C-alpha cells in the first residue's frame, strides 16, 4: 500500500507541476470565465510576473516529484537487493 501511495504522489507531483508550468502561457489562462467578470483580477493574473511565478511553482513541483522518484527508486533497489540475497 505504501508503494502505491508513493507512486500516486509522484504522478500527482508531475501532473500538477506540468500543468502549472504550461497553463499560464496558454489560451486557457487568458480566456477564463473568472477573468471575464473581474477586471481587477484580470489585470493581476495576466501580468507576466504572476505567470512566471506560477510556472516557477510548477517547476518546484516537478523537482519535488523527481526527488521523490529518486528516493522511491533507491528504496525499491534496497528492498529488491535484500530479498534476492536471502
Buried (B, 14 or more C-beta within 10 A) or exposed (E): EEEEEBEEBBEEBBEBBBBBBEBBBEEEBEEBEEBEEEEEEBEEBBEEEEBEEBBEBBEEBBEBBBEBBEEBEEEEEEEEEEEEEE
